[in-house]
Amino acid sequence: MSDSPRSIVEAEMNRTAFQRKAVSRLPASEVLALAVAFFKERGYRSGKTGRPGQVFVMGGREGALPGVTGEVSARSDVGRPGVTLVTIDGFGERLGEAMGAFHQELRNRRKAEREGSSPG
């Protein structure tokens, strides 16, 4: 592999790539609104894209990367009614950590929902 600027950036993108899927009981619109607020709180630009069910996440320089990007998409009623499939992906040292934190936030909300609805 050469040490051209492009190869350095590509290697950094591959090293810091983040891709996860999560399941939520929240409607897709609420998941996307949560994502926009979550990433804005962490200093990233975030908002709706031209595609329905998707938001973008953008940030400035992180390490060797001149800018970082990511996206969160949500599809409702996957498998059965009331289930939302959330796909989270992007790249960047800090953005990857933030995306991991968002993934964990969705998991925590689902766990809290299950504990709150269990009889006993």
DRENTORKOL-3810 file (N, C-alpha, C; in nm, 4 decimals):
REM DRENTORKOL-3810
@n.u->0.0844; n.v->-0.1178; n.w->0.0000; ca.u->0.0000; ca.v->0.0000; ca.w->0.0000; c.u->0.0888; c.v->0.1238; c.w->0.0000
@n.u->0.0618; n.v->0.2182; n.w->-0.0867; ca.u->0.1424; ca.v->0.3395; ca.w->-0.0928; c.u->0.1007; c.v->0.4346; c.w->0.0193
@n.u->0.1844; n.v->0.5346; n.w->0.0398; ca.u->0.1554; ca.v->0.6335; ca.w->0.1439; c.u->0.0980; c.v->0.7607; c.w->0.0850
@n.u->0.0231; n.v->0.7488; n.w->-0.0235; ca.u->-0.0400; ca.v->0.8666; ca.w->-0.0819; c.u->-0.1469; c.v->0.9167; c.w->0.0147
@n.u->-0.1780; n.v->1.0456; n.w->0.0079; ca.u->-0.2819; ca.v->1.0994; ca.w->0.0975; c.u->-0.4142; c.v->1.0232; c.w->0.0870
@n.u->-0.4484; n.v->0.9833; n.w->-0.0342; ca.u->-0.5742; ca.v->0.9104; ca.w->-0.0537; c.u->-0.5720; c.v->0.7752; c.w->0.0175
@n.u->-0.4605; n.v->0.7034; n.w->0.0056; ca.u->-0.4529; ca.v->0.5718; ca.w->0.0704; c.u->-0.4536; c.v->0.5857; c.w->0.2232
@n.u->-0.3957; n.v->0.6924; n.w->0.2746; ca.u->-0.3972; ca.v->0.7164; ca.w->0.4197; c.u->-0.5401; c.v->0.7400; c.w->0.4671
@n.u->-0.6141; n.v->0.8210; n.w->0.3928; ca.u->-0.7538; ca.v->0.8500; ca.w->0.4289; c.u->-0.8382; c.v->0.7233; c.w->0.4180
@n.u->-0.8193; n.v->0.6464; n.w->0.3110; ca.u->-0.8965; ca.v->0.5222; ca.w->0.2949; c.u->-0.8676; c.v->0.4237; c.w->0.4079
@n.u->-0.7411; n.v->0.4127; n.w->0.4469; ca.u->-0.7050; ca.v->0.3230; ca.w->0.5573; c.u->-0.7698; c.v->0.3693; c.w->0.6876
@n.u->-0.7720; n.v->0.4996; n.w->0.7103; ca.u->-0.8337; ca.v->0.5533; ca.w->0.8319; c.u->-0.9848; c.v->0.5329; c.w->0.8307
@n.u->-1.0475; n.v->0.5474; n.w->0.7134; ca.u->-1.1918; ca.v->0.5233; ca.w->0.7021; c.u->-1.2232; c.v->0.3777; c.w->0.7348
@n.u->-1.1442; n.v->0.2860; n.w->0.6825; ca.u->-1.1660; ca.v->0.1439; ca.w->0.7104; c.u->-1.1425; c.v->0.1110; c.w->0.8570
@n.u->-1.0397; n.v->0.1726; n.w->0.9163; ca.u->-1.0064; ca.v->0.1451; ca.w->1.0555; c.u->-1.1143; c.v->0.1951; c.w->1.1515
@n.u->-1.1746; n.v->0.3093; n.w->1.1200; ca.u->-1.2699; ca.v->0.3701; ca.w->1.2126; c.u->-1.4160; c.v->0.3467; c.w->1.1729
@n.u->-1.4404; n.v->0.2605; n.w->1.0744; ca.u->-1.5782; ca.v->0.2361; ca.w->1.0286; c.u->-1.6634; c.v->0.1786; c.w->1.1414
@n.u->-1.7879; n.v->0.2225; n.w->1.1456; ca.u->-1.8840; ca.v->0.1747; ca.w->1.2451; c.u->-2.0107; c.v->0.1352; c.w->1.1713
@n.u->-2.0567; n.v->0.0120; n.w->1.1921; ca.u->-2.1817; ca.v->-0.0347; ca.w->1.1327; c.u->-2.2521; c.v->-0.1247; c.w->1.2323
@n.u->-2.3765; n.v->-0.0901; n.w->1.2658; ca.u->-2.4560; ca.v->-0.1715; ca.w->1.3567; c.u->-2.6025; c.v->-0.1629; c.w->1.3157
@n.u->-2.6767; n.v->-0.2634; n.w->1.3576; ca.u->-2.8219; ca.v->-0.2621; ca.w->1.3420; c.u->-2.8808; c.v->-0.2793; c.w->1.4803
@n.u->-2.9968; n.v->-0.2199; n.w->1.4995; ca.u->-3.0660; ca.v->-0.2300; ca.w->1.6273; c.u->-3.2153; c.v->-0.2416; c.w->1.5997
@n.u->-3.2863; n.v->-0.2938; n.w->1.6962; ca.u->-3.4315; ca.v->-0.3051; ca.w->1.6878; c.u->-3.4901; c.v->-0.2156; c.w->1.7960
@n.u->-3.5925; n.v->-0.1417; n.w->1.7606; ca.u->-3.6567; ca.v->-0.0514; ca.w->1.8545; c.u->-3.8077; c.v->-0.0658; c.w->1.8449
@n.u->-3.8750; n.v->-0.0353; n.w->1.9531; ca.u->-4.0218; ca.v->-0.0307; ca.w->1.9522; c.u->-4.0713; c.v->0.1111; c.w->1.9270
@n.u->-3.9790; n.v->0.2077; n.w->1.9202; ca.u->-4.0184; ca.v->0.3447; ca.w->1.8881; c.u->-4.0546; c.v->0.3530; c.w->1.7405
@n.u->-4.1480; n.v->0.4393; n.w->1.7048; ca.u->-4.1757; ca.v->0.4611; ca.w->1.5622; c.u->-4.0510; c.v->0.5182; c.w->1.4931
@n.u->-4.0371; n.v->0.4941; n.w->1.3646; ca.u->-3.9196; ca.v->0.5395; ca.w->1.2904; c.u->-3.8985; c.v->0.6905; c.w->1.3045
@n.u->-4.0054; n.v->0.7681; n.w->1.2999; ca.u->-3.9921; ca.v->0.9141; ca.w->1.3100; c.u->-3.9331; c.v->0.9552; c.w->1.4447
@n.u->-3.9685; n.v->0.8852; n.w->1.5525; ca.u->-3.9125; ca.v->0.9167; ca.w->1.6841; c.u->-3.7659; c.v->0.8759; c.w->1.6931
@n.u->-3.7292; n.v->0.7640; n.w->1.6338; ca.u->-3.5893; ca.v->0.7204; ca.w->1.6326; c.u->-3.5046; c.v->0.8238; c.w->1.5598
@n.u->-3.5522; n.v->0.8715; n.w->1.4466; ca.u->-3.4763; ca.v->0.9685; ca.w->1.3691; c.u->-3.4659; c.v->1.1023; c.w->1.4419
@n.u->-3.5736; n.v->1.1458; n.w->1.5068; ca.u->-3.5687; ca.v->1.2696; ca.w->1.5854; c.u->-3.4708; c.v->1.2551; c.w->1.7015
@n.u->-3.4712; n.v->1.1390; n.w->1.7650; ca.u->-3.3765; ca.v->1.1115; ca.w->1.8733; c.u->-3.2335; c.v->1.1166; c.w->1.8208
@n.u->-3.2089; n.v->1.0589; n.w->1.7029; ca.u->-3.0749; ca.v->1.0587; ca.w->1.6441; c.u->-3.0269; c.v->1.2007; c.w->1.6152
@n.u->-3.1122; n.v->1.2837; n.w->1.5555; ca.u->-3.0738; ca.v->1.4218; ca.w->1.5248; c.u->-3.0348; c.v->1.4945; c.w->1.6533
@n.u->-3.1178; n.v->1.4857; n.w->1.7566; ca.u->-3.0883; ca.v->1.5532; ca.w->1.8835; c.u->-2.9617; c.v->1.4971; c.w->1.9482
@n.u->-2.9475; n.v->1.3653; n.w->1.9463; ca.u->-2.8336; ca.v->1.2981; ca.w->2.0085; c.u->-2.7017; c.v->1.3461; c.w->1.9490
@n.u->-2.6935; n.v->1.3495; n.w->1.8160; ca.u->-2.5675; ca.v->1.3876; ca.w->1.7518; c.u->-2.5432; c.v->1.5377; c.w->1.7569
@n.u->-2.6487; n.v->1.6190; n.w->1.7541; ca.u->-2.6302; ca.v->1.7639; ca.w->1.7688; c.u->-2.5742; c.v->1.7968; c.w->1.9069
@n.u->-2.6207; n.v->1.7253; n.w->2.0106; ca.u->-2.5684; ca.v->1.7459; ca.w->2.1463; c.u->-2.4191; c.v->1.7180; c.w->2.1532
@n.u->-2.3696; n.v->1.6330; n.w->2.0654; ca.u->-2.2278; ca.v->1.5946; ca.w->2.0656; c.u->-2.1451; c.v->1.6742; c.w->1.9655
@n.u->-2.2033; n.v->1.7810; n.w->1.9107; ca.u->-2.1279; ca.v->1.8731; ca.w->1.8259; c.u->-2.1263; c.v->1.8410; c.w->1.6782
@n.u->-2.2090; n.v->1.7493; n.w->1.6325; ca.u->-2.2151; ca.v->1.7144; ca.w->1.4907; c.u->-2.3327; c.v->1.7841; c.w->1.4250
@n.u->-2.3207; n.v->1.8094; n.w->1.2950; ca.u->-2.4350; ca.v->1.8584; ca.w->1.2182; c.u->-2.5191; c.v->1.7368; c.w->1.1843
@n.u->-2.6480; n.v->1.7492; n.w->1.2027; ca.u->-2.7359; ca.v->1.6364; ca.w->1.1789; c.u->-2.8725; c.v->1.6864; c.w->1.1356
@n.u->-2.9357; n.v->1.6139; n.w->1.0462; ca.u->-3.0687; ca.v->1.6506; ca.w->0.9995; c.u->-3.1195; c.v->1.5482; c.w->0.9003
@n.u->-3.2402; n.v->1.5721; n.w->0.8516; ca.u->-3.3015; ca.v->1.4799; ca.w->0.7558; c.u->-3.2320; c.v->1.4880; c.w->0.6204
@n.u->-3.2275; n.v->1.3748; n.w->0.5526; ca.u->-3.1749; ca.v->1.3718; ca.w->0.4160; c.u->-3.2916; c.v->1.3819; c.w->0.3192
@n.u->-3.2652; n.v->1.3727; n.w->0.1919; ca.u->-3.3711; ca.v->1.3738; ca.w->0.0917; c.u->-3.4489; c.v->1.2434; c.w->0.0877
@n.u->-3.3927; n.v->1.1402; n.w->0.1492; ca.u->-3.4603; ca.v->1.0098; ca.w->0.1521; c.u->-3.5459; c.v->0.9981; c.w->0.2776
@n.u->-3.6648; n.v->0.9451; n.w->0.2655; ca.u->-3.7456; ca.v->0.9243; ca.w->0.3860; c.u->-3.6823; c.v->0.8171; c.w->0.4746
@n.u->-3.6934; n.v->0.8347; n.w->0.6040; ca.u->-3.6439; ca.v->0.7349; ca.w->0.6974; c.u->-3.4942; c.v->0.7389; c.w->0.7179
@n.u->-3.4303; n.v->0.8535; n.w->0.6913; ca.u->-3.2852; ca.v->0.8601; ca.w->0.7022; c.u->-3.2418; c.v->0.9990; c.w->0.7481
@n.u->-3.1395; n.v->1.0033; n.w->0.8343; ca.u->-3.0784; ca.v->1.1297; ca.w->0.8746; c.u->-2.9278; c.v->1.1206; c.w->0.8507
@n.u->-2.8662; n.v->1.2376; n.w->0.8297; ca.u->-2.7221; ca.v->1.2435; ca.w->0.8102; c.u->-2.6551; c.v->1.2933; c.w->0.9373
@n.u->-2.5278; n.v->1.2607; n.w->0.9501; ca.u->-2.4447; ca.v->1.3104; ca.w->1.0585; c.u->-2.3131; c.v->1.3526; c.w->0.9943
@n.u->-2.2714; n.v->1.4775; n.w->1.0182; ca.u->-2.1469; ca.v->1.5267; ca.w->0.9602; c.u->-2.0647; c.v->1.5975; c.w->1.0659
@n.u->-1.9339; n.v->1.5834; n.w->1.0529; ca.u->-1.8443; ca.v->1.6497; ca.w->1.1455; c.u->-1.7174; c.v->1.6926; c.w->1.0758
@n.u->-1.6360; n.v->1.7656; n.w->1.1478; ca.u->-1.5108; ca.v->1.8165; ca.w->1.0937; c.u->-1.3984; c.v->1.7146; c.w->1.1030
@n.u->-1.2777; n.v->1.7662; n.w->1.0992; ca.u->-1.1575; ca.v->1.6832; ca.w->1.0995; c.u->-1.1489; c.v->1.5980; c.w->1.2254
@n.u->-1.1181; n.v->1.4710; n.w->1.2030; ca.u->-1.0902; ca.v->1.3770; ca.w->1.3117; c.u->-0.9689; c.v->1.2958; c.w->1.2697
@n.u->-0.8564; n.v->1.3217; n.w->1.3308; ca.u->-0.7340; ca.v->1.2502; ca.w->1.2970; c.u->-0.6921; c.v->1.2781; c.w->1.1549
@n.u->-0.6656; n.v->1.1741; n.w->1.0768; ca.u->-0.6211; ca.v->1.1896; ca.w->0.9380; c.u->-0.7361; c.v->1.2215; c.w->0.8435
@n.u->-0.8591; n.v->1.2145; n.w->0.8933; ca.u->-0.9759; ca.v->1.2373; ca.w->0.8073; c.u->-1.0105; c.v->1.3863; c.w->0.8025
@n.u->-1.0259; n.v->1.4428; n.w->0.6827; ca.u->-1.0596; ca.v->1.5846; ca.w->0.6723; c.u->-1.2026; c.v->1.6159; c.w->0.7169
@n.u->-1.2879; n.v->1.5160; n.w->0.7178; ca.u->-1.4259; ca.v->1.5311; ca.w->0.7621; c.u->-1.4858; c.v->1.3937; c.w->0.7820
@n.u->-1.5862; n.v->1.3837; n.w->0.8664; ca.u->-1.6478; ca.v->1.2539; ca.w->0.8937; c.u->-1.7966; c.v->1.2609; c.w->0.8629
@n.u->-1.8520; n.v->1.1487; n.w->0.8194; ca.u->-1.9940; ca.v->1.1424; ca.w->0.7885; c.u->-2.0517; c.v->1.0106; c.w->0.8378
@n.u->-2.1808; n.v->1.0126; n.w->0.8581; ca.u->-2.2514; ca.v->0.8922; ca.w->0.8971; c.u->-2.3985; c.v->0.9080; c.w->0.8653
@n.u->-2.4722; n.v->0.8018; n.w->0.8849; ca.u->-2.6159; ca.v->0.8081; ca.w->0.8638; c.u->-2.6858; c.v->0.7111; c.w->0.9566
@n.u->-2.8088; n.v->0.7462; n.w->0.9868; ca.u->-2.8963; ca.v->0.6597; ca.w->1.0651; c.u->-3.0231; c.v->0.6440; c.w->0.9830
@n.u->-3.0621; n.v->0.5206; n.w->0.9586; ca.u->-3.1869; ca.v->0.4978; ca.w->0.8866; c.u->-3.2780; c.v->0.4110; c.w->0.9718
@n.u->-3.4069; n.v->0.4300; n.w->0.9546; ca.u->-3.5052; ca.v->0.3558; ca.w->1.0337; c.u->-3.6191; c.v->0.3116; c.w->0.9420
@n.u->-3.6546; n.v->0.1833; n.w->0.9543; ca.u->-3.7667; ca.v->0.1260; ca.w->0.8784; c.u->-3.8663; c.v->0.0668; c.w->0.9766
@n.u->-3.9892; n.v->0.1136; n.w->0.9670; ca.u->-4.0942; ca.v->0.0668; ca.w->1.0579; c.u->-4.1545; c.v->-0.0642; c.w->1.0113
@n.u->-4.2139; n.v->-0.1333; n.w->1.1067; ca.u->-4.2914; ca.v->-0.2554; ca.w->1.0817; c.u->-4.2102; c.v->-0.3616; c.w->1.0071
@n.u->-4.0883; n.v->-0.3832; n.w->1.0524; ca.u->-4.0021; ca.v->-0.4852; ca.w->0.9943; c.u->-4.0242; c.v->-0.6149; c.w->1.0717
@n.u->-4.0663; n.v->-0.7175; n.w->1.0030; ca.u->-4.0921; ca.v->-0.8452; ca.w->1.0694; c.u->-4.2325; c.v->-0.8534; c.w->1.1241
@n.u->-4.2704; n.v->-0.7533; n.w->1.2022; ca.u->-4.4072; ca.v->-0.7479; ca.w->1.2555; c.u->-4.4395; c.v->-0.6035; c.w->1.2930
@n.u->-4.5674; n.v->-0.5713; n.w->1.3067; ca.u->-4.6070; ca.v->-0.4337; ca.w->1.3367; c.u->-4.5461; c.v->-0.3854; c.w->1.4687
@n.u->-4.5035; n.v->-0.2590; n.w->1.4691; ca.u->-4.4491; ca.v->-0.1991; ca.w->1.5902; c.u->-4.3004; c.v->-0.2177; c.w->1.6092
@n.u->-4.2339; n.v->-0.2854; n.w->1.5167; ca.u->-4.0900; ca.v->-0.3085; ca.w->1.5268; c.u->-4.0195; c.v->-0.2215; c.w->1.4233
@n.u->-3.9196; n.v->-0.1453; n.w->1.4683; ca.u->-3.8433; ca.v->-0.0578; ca.w->1.3810; c.u->-3.6998; c.v->-0.1074; c.w->1.3730
@n.u->-3.6509; n.v->-0.1283; n.w->1.2520; ca.u->-3.5120; ca.v->-0.1667; ca.w->1.2309; c.u->-3.4304; c.v->-0.0394; c.w->1.2089
@n.u->-3.3268; n.v->-0.0222; n.w->1.2904; ca.u->-3.2425; ca.v->0.0965; ca.w->1.2834; c.u->-3.1037; c.v->0.0541; c.w->1.2353
@n.u->-3.0548; n.v->0.1194; n.w->1.1319; ca.u->-2.9212; ca.v->0.0930; ca.w->1.0795; c.u->-2.8360; c.v->0.2169; c.w->1.1045
@n.u->-2.7197; n.v->0.1969; n.w->1.1671; ca.u->-2.6306; ca.v->0.3062; ca.w->1.2048; c.u->-2.4964; c.v->0.2796; c.w->1.1373
@n.u->-2.4480; n.v->0.3741; n.w->1.0576; ca.u->-2.3148; ca.v->0.3539; ca.w->1.0011; c.u->-2.2465; c.v->0.4863; c.w->0.9715
@n.u->-2.1142; n.v->0.4818; n.w->0.9749; ca.u->-2.0322; ca.v->0.5998; ca.w->0.9492; c.u->-1.8873; c.v->0.5676; c.w->0.9773
@n.u->-1.8048; n.v->0.6707; n.w->0.9788; ca.u->-1.6633; ca.v->0.6517; ca.w->1.0086; c.u->-1.6083; c.v->0.7754; c.w->1.0771
@n.u->-1.5047; n.v->0.7559; n.w->1.1540; ca.u->-1.4383; ca.v->0.8628; ca.w->1.2279; c.u->-1.4115; c.v->0.8165; c.w->1.3697
@n.u->-1.2996; n.v->0.8582; n.w->1.4247; ca.u->-1.2606; ca.v->0.8149; ca.w->1.5592; c.u->-1.3668; c.v->0.8525; c.w->1.6632
@n.u->-1.3973; n.v->0.9809; n.w->1.6725; ca.u->-1.4966; ca.v->1.0255; ca.w->1.7709; c.u->-1.6392; c.v->0.9947; c.w->1.7264
@n.u->-1.6649; n.v->1.0052; n.w->1.5954; ca.u->-1.7998; ca.v->0.9766; ca.w->1.5454; c.u->-1.8352; c.v->0.8304; c.w->1.5684
@n.u->-1.7401; n.v->0.7413; n.w->1.5492; ca.u->-1.7648; ca.v->0.5996; ca.w->1.5762; c.u->-1.8032; c.v->0.5764; c.w->1.7213
@n.u->-1.7343; n.v->0.6461; n.w->1.8122; ca.u->-1.7685; ca.v->0.6346; ca.w->1.9545; c.u->-1.9077; c.v->0.6894; c.w->1.9810
@n.u->-1.9404; n.v->0.8029; n.w->1.9177; ca.u->-2.0737; ca.v->0.8621; ca.w->1.9353; c.u->-2.1816; c.v->0.7699; c.w->1.8783
@n.u->-2.1538; n.v->0.7075; n.w->1.7661; ca.u->-2.2513; ca.v->0.6143; ca.w->1.7074; c.u->-2.2686; c.v->0.4917; c.w->1.7963
@n.u->-2.1602; n.v->0.4455; n.w->1.8561; ca.u->-2.1695; ca.v->0.3362; ca.w->1.9523; c.u->-2.2537; c.v->0.3756; c.w->2.0724
@n.u->-2.2383; n.v->0.4997; n.w->2.1174; ca.u->-2.3179; ca.v->0.5491; ca.w->2.2299; c.u->-2.4659; c.v->0.5579; c.w->2.1922
@n.u->-2.4951; n.v->0.5984; n.w->2.0681; ca.u->-2.6340; ca.v->0.6035; ca.w->2.0230; c.u->-2.6928; c.v->0.4625; c.w->2.0159
@n.u->-2.6160; n.v->0.3692; n.w->1.9648; ca.u->-2.6597; ca.v->0.2295; ca.w->1.9608; c.u->-2.6918; c.v->0.1811; c.w->2.1021
@n.u->-2.6049; n.v->0.2127; n.w->2.1975; ca.u->-2.6274; ca.v->0.1720; ca.w->2.3365; c.u->-2.7501; c.v->0.2413; c.w->2.3949
@n.u->-2.7729; n.v->0.3671; n.w->2.3573; ca.u->-2.8924; ca.v->0.4397; ca.w->2.4032; c.u->-3.0196; c.v->0.3686; c.w->2.3560
@n.u->-3.0216; n.v->0.3256; n.w->2.2315; ca.u->-3.1381; ca.v->0.2517; ca.w->2.1807; c.u->-3.1568; c.v->0.1211; c.w->2.2583
@n.u->-3.0469; n.v->0.0511; n.w->2.2846; ca.u->-3.0540; ca.v->-0.0740; ca.w->2.3608; c.u->-3.1048; c.v->-0.0492; c.w->2.5031
@n.u->-3.0557; n.v->0.0570; n.w->2.5664; ca.u->-3.0987; ca.v->0.0893; ca.w->2.7032; c.u->-3.2477; c.v->0.1228; c.w->2.7076
@n.u->-3.2944; n.v->0.1971; n.w->2.6084; ca.u->-3.4376; ca.v->0.2299; ca.w->2.6038; c.u->-3.5216; c.v->0.1040; c.w->2.5856
@n.u->-3.4754; n.v->0.0147; n.w->2.5023; ca.u->-3.5493; ca.v->-0.1110; ca.w->2.4807; c.u->-3.5497; c.v->-0.1948; c.w->2.6076
@n.u->-3.4357; n.v->-0.2010; n.w->2.6759; ca.u->-3.4256; ca.v->-0.2771; ca.w->2.7996; c.u->-3.5173; c.v->-0.2176; c.w->2.9071
@n.u->-3.5177; n.v->-0.0847; n.w->2.9196; ca.u->-3.6031; ca.v->-0.0177; ca.w->3.0171; c.u->-3.7510; c.v->-0.0421; c.w->2.9855
@n.u->-3.7840; n.v->-0.0437; n.w->2.8576; ca.u->-3.9217; ca.v->-0.0685; ca.w->2.8146; c.u->-3.9649; c.v->-0.2104; c.w->2.8544
@n.u->-3.8766; n.v->-0.3069; n.w->2.8333; ca.u->-3.9090; ca.v->-0.4468; ca.w->2.8679; c.u->-3.9253; c.v->-0.4618; c.w->3.0186
@n.u->-3.8364; n.v->-0.3995; n.w->3.0955; ca.u->-3.8455; ca.v->-0.4106; ca.w->3.2417; c.u->-3.9700; c.v->-0.3410; c.w->3.2943
@n.u->-4.0081; n.v->-0.2305; n.w->3.2295; ca.u->-4.1262; ca.v->-0.1567; ca.w->3.2729; c.u->-4.2564; c.v->-0.2270; c.w->3.2385
@n.u->-4.2554; n.v->-0.3113; n.w->3.1366; ca.u->-4.3797; ca.v->-0.3755; ca.w->3.0933; c.u->-4.3930; c.v->-0.5183; c.w->3.1466
@n.u->-4.2896; n.v->-0.5686; n.w->3.2127; ca.u->-4.3006; ca.v->-0.7057; ca.w->3.2636; c.u->-4.3843; c.v->-0.7092; c.w->3.3899
@n.u->-4.4703; n.v->-0.8097; n.w->3.4026; ca.u->-4.5541; ca.v->-0.8197; ca.w->3.5215; c.u->-4.4713; c.v->-0.8564; c.w->3.6439
@n.u->-4.5132; n.v->-0.8075; n.w->3.7578; ca.u->-4.4426; ca.v->-0.8493; ca.w->3.8777; c.u->-4.4250; c.v->-0.7418; c.w->3.9673
END
